[in-house]
Amino acid sequence: MNRYEDTKTNDKGGVVRYTTTYYGKIEERNDDIYVQTQEGDRFDLLAFKYFGTPALWWYIAKANKMSFMNIEPGKIIRIPAQQPHSE
């Protein structure tokens, strides 16, 4: 899923502008995966490993209430069991 797939646009005078998209809370599930991060882990690498695409890095970051790519080693990160729009 493209992160901006659900983003609305405004077309004013031939210029397309994206509006802000707000995603709801990512609910915890019993089948979520929890990993302890290691040196060099980043959300894009975790997204590739668990979802098959680095483009979903933002989904893992949102689930963990974080907004930056680098993660300190030893932190417990939740990998949501379901990808966006796979419900």
Disulfide bonds with the S-S distance in Angstrom:
none
